[in-house]
Amino acid sequence: ILSELEQSKVVRQETGNRLALPAHKPTLAGKDAEAVGPLEAKFRDGGFSPPSAEEALAACKLSGKEGQAALTLLIQKGILLRAAEGLLFHRDPVNRAREMLVAAAEAQGQVESGKFRDQLKTSRKYAIALLELFDTQGLTKRVGNQRFLRKFSR
């Protein structure tokens, strides 16, 4: 039923397996809207080593409902992506990491997690979270410490 509704454009699927009417655009108003910009910037500036949600909210002086509403909006819009261990990455660094991963895998046939970490100049925690995100998205397949591009992703 959902597939038919999506094909007929009665509903659309959003990030996080949520459904919405075609015209729906998640937004915030007033003080909540003002919170989104600085919060997004904290994650974008964090690059391959983003702050925790709590750190970002505290740095932006956000708490409670206001902070959670801003985070939820950024996730729903696909600006922040959930990775392993509850980490949130801004989509811009994720896209850069994806490009780097694909280039390395095409040149070498595979990517070893330690080398990917070194290439990103980040810690193992963040590199593995990104690699697992790419596995979940179907871009890569994990075999031991190595990742291979899936054939259909090329």
C-alpha positions in Angstrom: 0.0 0.0 0.0 2.8 2.4 0.9 4.6 1.7 -2.3 1.5 2.5 -4.3 0.9 5.7 -2.3 4.5 6.8 -2.9 4.3 6.0 -6.7 1.0 8.0 -7.0 2.7 10.8 -5.0 0.1 10.8 -2.2 2.9 10.5 0.3 6.6 10.6 0.2 9.2 8.9 2.3 11.6 11.1 4.3 14.8 10.6 6.2 14.4 8.1 9.0 11.6 6.1 7.3 9.1 8.8 8.0 6.1 9.5 5.7 4.9 13.0 4.8 2.4 14.6 2.5 4.1 15.9 -0.7 3.8 19.6 0.3 5.0 19.1 3.9 8.2 20.9 4.7 9.5 20.6 8.3 10.1 24.0 9.7 10.6 25.8 13.0 9.4 29.3 13.9 10.8 32.1 16.0 13.4 31.3 18.6 13.5 27.6 17.4 14.4 28.7 13.9 17.2 30.9 15.1 18.7 27.9 16.9 19.1 25.8 13.8 21.7 27.8 12.0 24.3 27.8 14.8 23.6 24.2 15.6 24.1 23.2 12.0 27.3 25.2 11.8 28.7 23.3 14.9 28.3 20.0 13.1 29.5 21.2 9.7 32.6 22.8 11.4 33.2 19.5 13.3 33.9 17.8 9.9 35.0 14.2 10.3 35.2 14.6 14.1 31.8 16.1 15.0 30.7 17.1 18.5 28.2 15.0 20.4 24.7 16.2 20.3 25.0 17.3 23.9 28.2 19.2 23.2 26.7 21.0 20.2 23.6 21.9 22.1 25.5 23.2 25.1 27.8 25.3 22.8 24.7 26.8 21.2 23.1 27.4 24.6 20.2 25.1 23.7 18.5 22.7 25.9 15.2 20.8 26.4 12.5 21.0 23.8 14.2 23.8 21.9 17.4 21.9 21.4 15.6 18.6 20.6 13.4 20.4 18.1 16.3 21.9 16.3 18.2 18.5 16.2 15.1 16.7 15.0 14.5 19.3 12.2 18.1 19.0 11.0 17.8 15.2 10.9 14.5 15.2 9.2 15.8 17.6 6.5 18.8 15.2 5.9 21.3 17.9 7.0 22.5 15.7 9.9 22.9 12.0 9.4 22.9 9.4 12.2 25.9 7.1 12.2 26.9 4.3 14.5 27.0 4.8 18.3 24.5 7.7 18.0 26.9 10.0 16.3 25.6 12.8 14.1 27.5 14.0 11.1 26.7 17.0 8.9 26.0 15.8 5.3 28.8 17.9 3.8 31.7 16.1 5.5 29.9 12.7 4.9 29.7 13.6 1.2 33.4 14.5 1.2 34.3 11.2 3.0 32.2 9.3 0.5 34.1 10.8 -2.4 37.4 10.0 -0.8 36.3 6.4 -0.1 35.1 5.8 -3.6 38.3 7.3 -5.1 40.5 5.2 -2.9 38.5 2.0 -3.5 38.5 2.5 -7.2 42.3 3.1 -7.2 43.2 0.3 -4.9 40.3 -2.1 -5.2 39.5 -1.8 -1.5 39.9 0.5 1.5 41.4 -0.5 4.8 39.8 1.1 7.8 43.1 2.3 9.3 44.1 4.0 6.1 40.7 5.6 5.7 41.0 7.0 9.3 44.5 8.4 8.4 43.1 9.9 5.2 40.3 11.6 7.1 42.8 12.7 9.8 40.3 11.6 12.5 40.0 9.0 15.2 39.1 5.4 14.7 35.7 6.1 16.4 34.6 8.5 13.7 36.2 6.7 10.8 34.5 3.4 11.7 31.2 5.2 12.2 31.4 6.7 8.7 32.4 3.3 7.2 29.4 1.6 8.9 27.2 4.4 7.6 28.4 3.6 4.1 27.8 -0.1 4.7 24.3 0.6 5.8 23.6 2.8 2.8 24.8 0.0 0.5 27.8 1.8 -0.8 30.4 -0.6 0.7 30.6 -4.1 1.9 32.8 -5.0 4.9 35.2 -7.9 4.9 37.4 -7.9 8.0 39.0 -4.4 8.2 38.5 -3.7 4.5 35.6 -2.2 2.6 34.8 -3.0 -1.0 32.5 -1.0 -3.2 29.4 -2.8 -4.0 29.1 -3.4 -7.8 25.8 -1.5 -8.2 27.3 1.6 -6.3 29.9 2.3 -9.0 
